[in-house]
Amino acid sequence: MDGADLDSRQEIGAAPVTVRVLTVADVHAAISGLTDVLLDCVEGGASVSFMAPLDRATAEGFWRSVAAGVEREERILLVAEDGDGVLGTVQLVVAQPPNQPHRADLSKMLVHRRARRRGVGAALMQAAEVAGRAAGKTLLVLDTGSPEAERLYTRAGWVKVGVIPNFALWPQGGFCDTTFFYKALE
């Protein structure tokens, strides 16, 4: 998928931020910055499939597997960047079963702690919705264990479906609930 039409530039906070779709080559070039964001989020307590302490090699391996998914056109990877590097990222898992070609899963919405409360998450969500529409999707779904993320999703017009208790573990251990959301793309 060519992300040129999906790129956006806007002022968020003090520095200009670019949100764009990454090509496979872009993903490989950005692995260090993407890894920094993932490590920061896990260190900060985000329940995003990894346990603490997360080592750099494991995080880099995760991003290489994401690059393979991008290459197979199973995933769309978006990134938010400023002059200092990667601020955040989000994925759309567009490869779905044959009876669900109209939907995608929004996955791994990650914003570095240095960039939070600057509109980066909202910009990534908006760009993900645009990318979903461009990929022919009419329904997006996601799950989260973060109350802060729940507020972001609600503000962006996502509909809360329900909560499953003890769905996953926090990175430092202990159960966390997961809340499911959806958004119909018009």
N, C-alpha and C positions, 0 to 999 in steps of 0.2 A: 504494500500500500504506500503510495506517495504521500508523505505528510506535508508537502509544501503548502497546500491550501489550509492546513490545520494549524500552522504556526501562528503564534500571536505574541505581540510584544506590548507590555504595559508597564506603567509605573506602579510598583507595589512597594510601599515604604519609601526608603531613601534611594534605592538603586533600581534601575530598569531590570525587569525580569522577562525572560523569554520562556514560553511554554511551546514545546514542539514534539512531534512524533519522531522517534528515532528509527533509523534504518539499522540493519544488522551491523554495518560498519560503524555507525554511530554508537551502538550499544557497546561494542568492543572498545571503542575509544573512551567511553564514559565509565567503564567498569570501576575504576578507582573511585570516582566521585559517587557513583551509585552505591558502592560498598561502604563508603563513609556514611552515607545517609542510613543505610540498613543497620550498620553497627551502632550509630547514634540512637536510632529508634529502639533497638533491642536494649541497649544500655539504659535508656530512659524508661524502660518498663513496658513497651508496646508488645502486645501479644500478636505477633505477625508470623507465627509458625516456627520460630526459633527459640531456643533456650539460651540463657546467659550462663557463662560467658560465651559469646559467639566469636569465634576466631576469624581472622581476615580471610584465610584460605577457604573456609566453608562459605563465607559470604560471597567471595569472588566466584566460587563454583556455582552458587545459586544464580548469579547474574549471567554466567556463561550458558546455563541451561535456559534462562529467559531469552538470551540471544538466539539460541537454537529454535525456540518457539516462535520468535519473530521471523526467523528465516523460513520456517515452515508455514508462515502466515496463520498460525494458531493464536498469536498474541499481538496486540498493539501496545507498544511501550511509549509513554509520554514522560517528558522530563521538564522540570522548571529549573532555570539557571539564571544566575546573575554574574557579575564580573568576577566573583570569587569562586564560582563553580556551581555544582549541582546543589539545589535547595530541596528538591523533592521529586517524587515520581509516582506514577500510577499506571496500572496495566488494565487492558481489556482482554479477557480471554474470549476470543471470538469463535474458536472451534468448539462447537456444541454437538450433542447427539442429533441424528437426522430429524427427530421430531421437534427440535428446538432451534431451527436455523435463524429465527427472528430475534434471539436474545444473546447477550454477552454477560459475563461476570466481571464486575469491577473488582480488582484485586491489588493488594499491596500498595495502598495509598499511604505513602511515607513522606513526611516533611521533617527535615532536620530541625532540631530544637532551636538553632540559631535563626530560623526563618519563620517560626510559628507566630501566629497573630499578625501576620503581614499580608494576608490574602492569598498566599501561595496555594493553600489547599483548595480554596474556592476557585482559583484560576485553573488548577489541575482538573477539578471536577467538571468545570465548564468545557474545557478542552476535551475531556474524555467523552462527554456527551456528544460533542461535535464529531469526534472520531467514530463513535458508535453509529451515529446517523450516516456518516460517510461510508461505513462498512455495511449499511443496509439493515442495521439492527433497530428494532422498535421497542425493546424492553431491556433494561439493565437491572441486575441484581447485585447485592453485596451483603457482606456481614462484617460486623465490627464488635470489638469488646471494649471500645473506648467511649466514655461519656462525652469527651471533647469532640470526637469524630461524629458521634450521634448528632450533636448540635449543628455541626457543619452540614451534614447530610440533610437534616430537617430544613435548615435555612435554604438549601439548594433545591428544595421541592421534592425530596425523596419521601416515600411513604414507609413508615415503620410497620412491619408485619408482626413481629413478635420476638420474644426472648427465649433462648434455650439456656437453662442454668448448667453450670459446670461443663461447658462445651469444650473448653481448651484450658491450657495452663498459661499463667503469667510467665515471663522469661525467668524470673527468680524462683518459680514454683508456686503452687497454690492454684486452685481452680478459678476460672473467670467465666462469666456469662458471655453469650454472643447474641447480638441483636441483628435481625435480618431486615433489609430495606429493599425496595424496588422503585424504579422510575420508568414510566412509559415515555418514550421519545415521540414527540409529535412532529 
